[in-house]
């Protein structure tokens, strides 16, 4: 998504665009501050502005966006794109509001600085700037924005676990939790989606065969690459940033650390995370409530919403049950992070997800800063943009859940 005022024909979008335009004029003329212009109009560089605008002309979406704008004083591009799925967006914004604005165990500036650190792992200047702005508004110390060496040790201690959560969550151990023990109020978004009751397919596939199919799919993900994956792309549609420079390295250490394929070439036996061994129902929920009451309910609602969200359509076809497809998308992300479900047939992944879609999934999930419009356009050409946005929401929540599973398990081991 690009940074910018965000176009659109809805009152909220139009107001937001006008405000941003006027602010730029004031900064240039009165404050003599250079402000770059967005390279594209609209909330997304991938989706035509008119399509988002048309979707947001419905009374339901318009009223919701106007309400959000009046509440937060802004209508960012992410919100406008997510408004293609208003029900999910409402759930998402509730959980975001609770985590970032309501009373909790962490001071508000700390929460936004942690968000800055997380966004910096993928060089997302858009989210960095958004949280830098909130960090300063909530009383954050400006000096901290000079880099990690200027922040308190308790925040520095989060660097290692932030790095692992972002790229290789399977490496998290109880020792990592011990290191950040001084921040055991930690709201590291610990939640595990309560698995929906899934229909078991008829058949006599043995457990051994199911395990073999998982390992096969995991190893095949090694070869899901594209030329785009190994090249650098602009991380912002702005020539420079309004609040901080484009150099995000000050907020992280070891910037070369990135995603590494869970199943490396030549390995025969994979140290997989069996999802049934650590469940939200039996282990995670009570722990989350101990650490941060009520957040579990909000996160659970958000996961449920995105997983079950459906309009029973697929491109131009109606009355379609997309459960199997949604499950394949979600489980494929977990597969890349080494999480296996004993009751899922991973053979479905190859049958339902075409190669161009797998390339897109792996890039968005593991290297989001490298995603290009060409990748976005390469899969499901006949599908609506709103359906592709839904794919992104599923990938985002699946990755978050994978990180939480590893983190919760490590915390449980630390506590016991």
Steps between C-alpha positions, in 0.01 A plus 500: 500500500622846425529785738286796420183688564279227364246585235149370464154640461371432853462808723760373744753419231441832325533688829816313587654575161411869530645524849824331394525729195452812711752377757759456227438855380546641852819300556646616168395864511497601867742253657728470197511122546547280198218248466497236228197422292358147469576335168146366469155615607281284713570277799677222307762486229366160396125564483360773273373797699158492340436141608563577865297817467208316341503240775491772762192672361264261680323655797638238739863559406461876476347525847766274645788694345354834607466367855858371500628832365312698767632267772866479405540823306652315206411247235815322396545303181493163674160576650363604163615179331376285787162671471435264211417261786325719754416222745863398534619860511271573793645206692857596401458860613352391833801285580743768376326762713518278808868417454623847404269744680329342802645466850741211524823375656722699262519881460357615168834627360658160571226326303555719196878464521461121500279539193777708338751224571267239350435703183872571461576129464327520160610855416142628491547876520123555475426322830818633660397858433145436617622365834775762533226760479295320768813446711564874513135589554477269801802657667783290362856626543618633164857387564387136481433553130875527444527122536502203737810616682298793637214295650477340848649154539160342552407597144840401364438156646212459258728527196593133485149365546368760253752373245402138554126564505528686172708247311563166677255454789587130530834601654336662806580326827423558865844661531385781272200555726731512802700778336190716470374396841516859617221568252286197604183752465589459151213522256681320216166440340481154659206327353423175329198478276243258628484251220166480331338163489622355171334230307717196472515364152397147433787263435744264663818706473741384769664736745837411351379605157363828638839573658678414175278742307575779747874447468472484123310829487745663739797395289329605178460849644879528460448528126219754520705802401492759227743741349337778702592329825868570456487863396449816697193714446395840631341467841311827477328691223648822640835644404565564868313475826321777683587395853820299478747413231460194280783333693321266741810317620521715812205311649645151455821307540632229270303633198626213285306249708197385300268212427672170438315202356387280785581187298854551381633292214638163599317467832308176539323543834342837568458627860137587441261665741200270538208735546313244711778502761438862594149630452329826570215323679713292736801722555495846346175664604554485877859622458394797288234597752756486779733732312247735341133447570244542221753520216449130438132553426572784259774316314291186488214696347735643238643160406154346486375783282772477238497120492123468465448812287326405176245635260456156342635630173805428289561743216172496304367183662255511790389253769854364532632350824856637526583331831750260346680780314522724806635211704765426237619863502520511877670162542750565223633801691535288812669232296774745399555572869524132590156458660318176415139398557464125532141507372571702185579346163775719355438347162215752473749785487646393168156438359356837601789748491657571163870572481465874438280523810758306703769747389279787612419333834864430580609851408223678692546275803878477516630800303211752491737785420574330166142466379436650157193581297612245243471227763162631606374499142643156419249287691121468489473745211125452475437565868380825655744726683297456818565125480873563473483732800335215689798279407734761652295511820518121530876501444551776754301326771649157423851637542406680820353182638813300413716751688268489800504121514877490532505791746225358722666161510832659600330708770323192638829312517661797671225519761510127570 
